[in-house]
Amino acid sequence: MRYRFDPATGNVPYGQGRCGVLLVNLGTPDDVSTDAVRRYLGEFLSDTRVIEASKLIWQPILRGIVLRTRPRKSAEAYRRIWNTKHNESPLRTYTRAQAEGLAQRLDAEGIPVAWAMRYGAPSVSDAIDDLLRQGCERIVSIPLYPQYSATTTATANDQAFRALMTLRRQPAFRTAPSFADHPLYIRALADSIRAHIATLEAPPDLLVASFHGLPQDYVRKGDPYAQECERTMAALRRELSMTEAQFPMTYQSRFGPTTWLQPYTAPFVEGQAANGVRRVAVVMPGFVADCIETLDEIGNELRHSFREAGGQDLSLVPCLNGSAPMIDLLEALTRQELAGWTGA
């Protein structure tokens, strides 16, 4: 169905305005300079959904210590994985590819797709404006986080709602739920693991799942993230016919002195070398696009430390990125949320 829209006036008959789709991922610095990384981290680590400590306590620490020391190290990590051809981070490259792939699937129905970053550019506000300029009066937002957390899904939704608060004429707006054990997601993950292992010279002695970590205190306060990670693992183990011992789960990316969800990925994997494990494959089911946490933290830093501990090889199962199975999932999520709006 094509929608009747006059771009000169912005007028559409009632019920004939477009439906649009907004994909939201975490964020990325604009370049690999220390200043760009500092700006990005400053925005990210100032989000009270991410750091729940009192601003009176946290902001002096952030401005006085963290943003003086961390950006230089993070900038070096970004340089190691930067997409130099397009001068952008892999997360930006793959999120764009996901949006373009979904747009191709929806083009015949006249449903545009925009993409945004919660932190950095393109902003959520700009992406919503883009959809409005295309005549969208109904928008479904899909946060690209398989497992719900207030630190990811909720803050992406918060930012969209902030943008809507500035509009005199707001579109109808719907947010998609997480998809921790969606059948298409689990099948795509399992197939990607099988395909990756088939490319190796020898099968891994151990397959490990690594999720982004979260402070345990957040979980005690009611964040369902850990439960959703467990749902993903239960479904993925069933799909692969593997046990918990054959396919353990861990948590990476700790920050600060507090206790986070355990076991921690790095010490767990490094410790496997002492148990005679020589080959490890790591999959990250909490990420739908490769980024600094997957490509550098696991693909570079953990690979190096595993070898230093006596391991022989650590291989990285790529995220789904812009693959056809990922676009299948996005299309299914979109059509589910658009049902009733489009007459589907």
C-alpha positions in Angstrom: 0.0 0.0 0.0 1.4 3.4 -1.0 0.3 6.4 1.2 -1.1 9.6 -0.2 1.2 12.3 1.2 1.8 15.9 0.0 5.3 16.9 1.1 4.6 20.5 0.3 1.8 20.7 2.9 2.4 17.7 5.1 -1.3 16.8 4.7 -2.6 13.3 4.6 -6.1 12.0 4.8 -7.0 10.4 8.2 -5.6 6.8 8.3 -3.5 7.2 5.2 -0.3 8.5 6.8 2.6 6.2 6.6 3.8 3.7 9.2 7.5 4.0 9.8 10.2 1.9 11.6 13.0 3.2 13.9 15.9 1.0 14.8 17.9 2.1 17.8 21.3 0.8 18.9 23.7 1.9 21.7 26.1 4.4 20.2 29.5 5.2 18.9 32.1 8.1 18.8 32.2 10.1 15.6 35.9 9.3 15.1 38.9 7.7 16.9 40.3 10.9 18.4 40.5 11.1 22.2 38.3 14.1 22.2 35.5 12.3 20.2 35.7 9.3 22.5 35.6 11.6 25.5 32.4 13.3 24.2 30.8 9.9 23.6 31.8 8.5 27.0 30.7 11.7 28.7 27.2 11.3 27.3 27.0 7.6 27.9 28.3 7.6 31.4 26.2 10.6 32.4 23.0 8.6 31.8 21.4 7.8 35.1 19.9 4.6 33.6 23.5 3.4 33.1 25.2 4.8 36.3 22.6 4.9 39.1 24.9 6.6 41.6 24.0 10.0 42.9 25.1 12.7 40.5 26.7 14.6 43.3 29.0 11.7 43.9 29.4 10.3 40.3 29.8 13.5 38.2 33.0 14.7 40.0 34.5 11.2 39.6 33.4 11.1 35.9 34.7 14.5 35.1 37.8 14.4 37.4 39.1 10.9 36.8 37.3 8.8 34.3 37.1 11.2 31.4 40.8 12.1 31.9 42.1 8.6 31.7 39.6 6.3 30.0 39.1 8.0 26.6 42.8 7.6 25.5 42.7 3.8 26.2 39.2 3.5 24.5 40.4 5.5 21.5 43.2 3.0 21.0 40.7 0.1 21.1 38.5 1.8 18.6 41.5 2.3 16.2 42.1 -1.4 16.3 38.6 -2.2 15.0 37.7 1.0 13.1 36.1 0.7 9.6 38.7 2.8 7.9 37.1 2.5 4.5 34.0 4.4 5.7 35.7 6.1 8.6 33.2 4.9 11.1 32.8 2.2 13.8 31.6 -1.3 12.9 28.5 -0.7 15.0 27.5 2.2 12.7 28.3 0.2 9.6 26.2 -2.9 10.7 23.3 -0.9 12.1 23.0 1.0 8.8 23.2 -2.3 6.9 20.4 -3.7 9.1 18.2 -0.7 8.4 18.9 -0.8 4.7 18.1 -4.5 4.6 14.8 -4.0 6.4 13.9 -1.1 4.2 14.3 -3.2 1.1 11.9 -5.8 2.6 9.3 -3.1 3.4 9.8 -0.8 0.3 6.9 -2.3 -1.7 4.5 -1.3 1.1 5.9 2.2 1.4 7.1 1.8 5.0 10.3 3.8 5.5 13.0 2.7 8.0 15.3 5.0 10.0 18.1 4.2 12.3 19.7 6.0 15.3 22.1 5.7 18.2 21.1 6.3 21.8 24.4 8.1 22.3 26.0 10.0 19.5 24.9 10.3 15.9 22.5 9.9 14.1 20.4 10.9 17.1 17.0 9.4 18.0 15.5 12.9 17.6 16.9 13.3 14.1 15.7 9.8 13.0 12.2 10.5 14.2 12.2 13.9 12.3 13.3 12.0 9.2 10.3 9.6 9.5 8.0 12.5 10.1 9.3 14.3 7.0 8.4 11.2 5.0 4.8 11.4 6.2 4.9 8.9 9.0 2.1 9.3 11.5 2.7 5.9 13.1 6.1 4.8 14.2 7.3 1.5 15.7 10.7 1.7 17.5 12.8 -1.5 17.8 15.6 -1.2 20.4 18.3 -3.6 19.1 18.9 -5.3 22.4 17.8 -9.0 22.5 17.6 -9.0 26.3 15.7 -6.2 28.1 17.6 -4.0 30.6 16.8 -0.6 32.0 20.4 0.3 31.0 19.7 -0.4 27.3 16.1 -0.9 26.2 14.6 1.5 28.6 17.0 4.3 28.0 16.6 4.0 24.2 12.8 4.3 24.8 13.4 7.2 27.2 15.3 9.1 24.5 12.5 8.5 21.9 9.9 9.8 24.4 12.0 12.9 25.1 12.1 13.6 21.4 8.3 13.2 21.2 7.8 15.6 24.1 9.2 18.4 21.9 6.7 17.9 19.1 3.4 19.8 18.8 2.0 17.1 16.6 3.2 13.7 17.8 2.9 10.5 15.8 1.4 7.4 17.3 4.3 5.6 18.8 4.9 2.0 19.7 8.0 0.3 21.2 8.8 -3.3 20.4 9.6 -5.7 23.3 12.9 -7.6 23.7 13.4 -10.8 21.8 15.5 -12.9 24.0 14.2 -16.3 22.9 12.4 -15.4 19.6 12.6 -18.5 17.5 14.1 -16.7 14.5 16.8 -15.2 16.7 17.7 -18.5 18.3 17.7 -20.3 15.0 19.9 -17.6 13.4 22.4 -17.7 16.4 22.6 -21.5 16.2 23.2 -21.5 12.5 25.9 -18.8 12.8 27.6 -20.9 15.5 27.5 -24.0 13.3 28.7 -22.1 10.2 31.6 -20.6 12.2 32.8 -23.9 13.6 32.7 -25.4 10.2 35.3 -22.8 9.1 37.8 -23.7 11.8 40.8 -26.0 11.3 39.7 -28.0 14.3 36.5 -27.8 16.4 36.8 -25.9 19.7 37.2 -27.7 23.0 34.7 -25.4 24.5 32.0 -23.0 23.3 31.4 -20.0 25.6 28.6 -17.4 25.5 29.5 -14.0 26.7 26.9 -11.4 27.5 27.5 -7.8 28.5 27.6 -7.5 32.2 25.3 -5.6 34.6 25.8 -4.7 38.3 24.2 -7.3 40.6 22.6 -4.4 42.5 20.6 -3.5 39.4 19.2 -7.1 39.2 18.3 -7.0 42.9 16.3 -3.9 42.3 14.3 -5.7 39.6 16.1 -5.4 36.3 15.1 -8.6 34.4 18.3 -8.7 32.3 19.8 -11.8 33.9 16.6 -13.7 33.5 16.4 -12.8 29.9 20.0 -13.9 29.3 19.1 -17.2 30.9 16.1 -17.5 28.5 18.4 -17.0 25.5 20.8 -19.6 26.7 18.1 -22.2 27.5 16.6 -21.8 24.1 20.1 -21.8 22.4 21.3 -24.9 24.2 18.1 -26.7 23.2 18.6 -25.7 19.6 22.2 -26.9 19.6 21.5 -30.0 21.8 24.1 -28.9 24.3 24.3 -28.9 28.1 25.3 -26.1 30.4 28.7 -27.7 30.9 29.3 -27.9 27.2 28.1 -24.4 26.6 28.6 -22.1 29.7 27.5 -18.5 29.9 29.6 -15.6 31.2 29.4 -11.8 31.5 31.9 -9.3 30.2 32.6 -5.5 30.3 32.8 -4.8 34.0 33.2 -1.2 35.0 34.0 0.2 38.4 34.5 -1.5 41.8 31.0 -3.0 42.4 30.1 -6.6 42.0 28.6 -7.5 38.6 26.8 -10.6 37.2 29.1 -13.6 37.3 31.0 -15.6 36.1 33.2 -12.9 34.5 34.2 -13.8 31.0 37.9 -13.0 31.0 39.0 -14.9 34.2 36.6 -17.8 33.3 38.1 -18.3 29.8 41.7 -17.7 30.9 41.2 -20.3 33.6 40.2 -22.9 31.0 43.7 -23.1 29.7 44.8 -24.6 33.1 42.1 -27.3 32.6 43.7 -28.4 29.3 41.4 -26.4 27.0 43.3 -25.3 24.0 40.7 -24.0 21.6 37.7 -21.8 22.6 35.0 -20.3 20.5 33.1 -17.3 21.9 29.6 -16.2 20.8 27.9 -13.1 22.2 24.1 -13.5 22.1 23.5 -10.1 23.7 24.8 -8.2 20.7 23.2 -8.2 17.2 26.0 -6.2 15.7 29.7 -6.4 16.1 31.2 -3.5 18.1 34.1 -2.7 20.4 32.9 -5.1 23.0 32.9 -8.0 20.6 35.7 -7.2 18.2 38.2 -5.8 20.6 37.4 -6.8 24.1 36.8 -10.5 23.1 38.4 -10.7 19.7 41.7 -8.9 20.6 42.1 -8.6 24.4 40.6 -11.9 25.5 42.3 -13.8 22.7 45.7 -12.4 23.8 45.1 -13.2 27.5 43.9 -16.7 26.7 47.0 -17.4 24.7 49.2 -15.9 27.5 47.5 -18.3 29.9 48.5 -21.3 27.8 45.6 -21.6 25.3 46.2 -22.1 21.7 43.4 -20.3 19.9 40.3 -18.3 20.6 37.9 -17.6 17.8 35.0 -15.2 17.6 31.6 -16.1 16.3 30.5 -13.0 14.3 27.3 -11.3 15.4 24.4 -11.5 13.0 25.1 -8.0 11.6 23.5 -7.4 8.3 23.0 -11.1 7.4 19.8 -12.4 5.8 18.7 -14.2 9.0 19.1 -10.9 11.0 16.9 -9.1 8.4 14.4 -12.0 8.7 14.2 -11.4 12.4 13.8 -7.6 12.0 11.1 -8.1 9.4 9.2 -10.5 11.7 9.5 -8.1 14.7 8.3 -5.2 12.5 5.3 -7.0 11.0 4.3 -8.2 14.4 4.3 -4.7 15.9 2.7 -3.1 12.7 -0.2 -5.5 12.8 -3.4 -3.6 13.2 -1.8 -0.4 11.8 -1.4 -1.8 8.4 -4.3 -4.2 8.3 -1.9 -7.2 8.5 
